[in-house]
Amino acid sequence: MESKSVVNKLGGGLKAIGNFGIGVVVTFVFLLIAGLLLYGMVWASEKALPWLNVAGEIALTVCLLILLPLTFFRRTRPWAGTGYFIASYVFGTLLFAFSCLVAFQIWSYTGLIVGLFFAGVGVVPVAFLATLFHGEWSLFWDVVFGMVLTFGTRGFGLWLTSESKAFEPQAEERTELDEGEVVVLKEEE
């Protein structure tokens, strides 16, 4: 009987050591993947930023020269709103890549880790705070302009598409009374 209890104790101890080893390996793999993702995010942002700048310039030109005149006509407002909404994602992607590089240049991987993993707020607020605390005013205003452009075009696009129904003429029903009077009844929605 004593040999079985010794084997059980030895087996329980080996099981605990094995569980601890598996926990260490899983933690190491998780941290390795997180580090590779951060490194890859900075690398991809650096490579994509020139292309995103061109895409942002084209989107801004389309917004100002094509979509803005379309907002003057009732029938084309939903199309303009959809265009502004799509352009906001181009601006948002550009802002994300730019903010990732700004946060990395000022606060290195520490800022990215704090912003993405611990605080969960993302790279744009981290870049905003990094430029604010370090007095990088030109970069600060670039981040602010990117945020205003991204959320401004998205909100404007949503407003144009949702308000397009308010610009439509209401359906009316006309009925005549005995003495030639006309009463207009509006349909309820």
C-alpha positions in Angstrom: 0.0 0.0 0.0 2.8 2.4 0.8 4.3 2.0 -2.7 1.0 3.1 -4.2 0.8 6.2 -2.1 4.4 7.1 -3.0 3.6 6.6 -6.7 0.5 8.7 -6.3 2.5 11.5 -4.7 5.2 11.2 -7.3 2.7 11.2 -10.1 0.9 14.2 -8.6 4.1 16.1 -8.4 5.1 15.3 -12.0 1.6 16.3 -13.1 2.0 19.7 -11.4 5.5 20.2 -13.0 4.0 19.3 -16.4 1.1 21.7 -16.0 3.6 24.5 -15.0 5.8 23.7 -18.0 2.8 23.8 -20.3 1.8 27.2 -18.8 5.2 28.6 -19.3 5.3 27.4 -23.0 1.8 28.8 -23.7 2.7 32.2 -22.1 6.0 32.3 -24.1 4.1 31.5 -27.4 1.5 34.2 -26.6 4.1 36.8 -25.9 6.0 35.8 -29.0 2.9 36.1 -31.2 2.1 39.5 -29.6 5.6 40.8 -30.2 5.5 39.6 -33.8 2.1 41.3 -34.3 3.5 44.6 -33.0 6.6 44.3 -35.1 4.5 43.4 -38.1 2.0 46.2 -37.4 4.9 48.8 -37.4 6.5 47.3 -40.5 3.2 47.1 -42.4 2.3 50.7 -41.4 5.7 51.9 -42.6 5.4 50.1 -45.9 1.7 51.1 -46.5 1.9 54.8 -45.4 3.1 56.2 -48.8 0.3 54.3 -50.6 -2.3 55.4 -48.0 -1.2 59.0 -48.4 -1.9 58.8 -52.1 -5.3 57.1 -51.4 -6.1 59.8 -48.8 -5.3 62.6 -51.3 -7.5 61.0 -53.9 -10.4 60.4 -51.4 -10.2 64.0 -50.3 -10.2 65.3 -53.8 -13.2 63.1 -54.7 -15.0 64.3 -51.5 -14.4 68.0 -52.4 -14.8 68.0 -56.1 -17.4 65.3 -56.8 -19.3 64.4 -53.6 -19.7 67.9 -52.2 -21.6 69.2 -55.4 -23.8 66.0 -55.2 -25.0 67.1 -51.8 -26.8 70.1 -53.4 -29.3 67.9 -55.3 -31.9 65.9 -53.4 -31.8 62.8 -55.5 -28.0 62.4 -55.3 -27.6 63.0 -51.5 -27.7 59.3 -50.6 -25.0 58.6 -53.2 -22.9 61.4 -51.8 -23.5 60.1 -48.3 -22.4 56.7 -49.3 -19.3 58.1 -50.9 -18.4 60.1 -47.8 -18.9 57.1 -45.6 -16.6 55.0 -47.8 -14.0 57.8 -47.9 -14.0 57.9 -44.1 -12.6 54.4 -44.0 -9.8 55.4 -46.3 -9.1 58.3 -43.9 -9.3 56.1 -40.9 -6.9 53.5 -42.3 -4.4 56.3 -43.1 -4.9 57.7 -39.6 -4.3 54.3 -38.0 -1.0 53.7 -39.9 0.2 57.3 -39.3 -0.6 57.1 -35.6 1.1 53.7 -35.3 4.3 55.1 -36.6 4.1 58.3 -34.5 3.4 56.4 -31.3 6.3 54.0 -32.2 8.8 56.8 -33.0 8.0 58.7 -29.8 7.3 56.0 -27.2 8.6 52.9 -29.0 7.0 49.5 -28.4 6.0 50.6 -24.8 3.4 53.0 -26.1 2.0 50.5 -28.5 1.8 47.8 -25.9 0.1 50.1 -23.4 -2.3 51.4 -26.0 -3.2 48.1 -27.6 -3.0 45.5 -24.9 -3.3 47.1 -21.5 -5.5 50.1 -22.0 -7.2 48.8 -25.1 -7.6 52.3 -26.5 -5.6 51.9 -29.7 -2.8 53.7 -31.4 -4.6 56.9 -32.3 -5.2 58.1 -28.7 -1.6 56.9 -27.8 -0.2 58.9 -30.7 -2.4 61.9 -29.6 -1.0 61.7 -26.0 2.6 61.1 -27.2 2.6 64.1 -29.4 0.9 66.2 -26.7 3.3 65.3 -23.9 6.4 65.6 -26.1 5.4 68.9 -27.7 5.4 67.6 -31.3 2.9 70.2 -32.4 3.0 69.5 -36.1 2.4 65.8 -35.5 -0.3 66.6 -32.9 -2.2 68.7 -35.4 -1.8 66.0 -38.1 -3.4 63.5 -35.7 -6.2 65.9 -34.8 -6.9 66.7 -38.5 -7.0 63.0 -39.3 -9.5 62.4 -36.5 -11.7 65.3 -37.6 -11.5 64.2 -41.2 -12.3 60.5 -40.4 -15.2 61.1 -38.0 -16.4 64.2 -39.8 -16.8 62.5 -43.2 -18.3 59.4 -41.5 -20.9 61.4 -39.6 -21.6 63.6 -42.6 -22.1 60.5 -44.8 -24.4 58.9 -42.2 -26.4 62.1 -41.9 -26.8 62.5 -45.7 -28.0 58.9 -46.1 -30.4 59.0 -43.1 -31.7 62.5 -43.8 -32.3 61.7 -47.4 -35.8 60.4 -46.5 -36.5 63.6 -44.7 -35.8 65.5 -47.9 -38.3 63.4 -49.9 -41.7 65.0 -50.5 -44.4 63.5 -48.3 -47.2 61.4 -49.9 -50.5 63.2 -49.7 -54.0 62.1 -50.1 -56.6 64.5 -51.5 -60.3 64.2 -51.0 -63.1 66.5 -52.1 -66.0 67.5 -49.9 -69.6 68.4 -50.9 -69.1 72.1 -51.8 -65.8 71.8 -53.6 -63.6 72.2 -50.6 -60.3 70.3 -50.8 -58.9 68.7 -47.7 -55.3 67.3 -47.7 -54.7 64.3 -45.4 -51.1 63.2 -44.8 -50.3 59.6 -44.4 -48.8 58.6 -41.1 -45.6 56.6 -41.1 
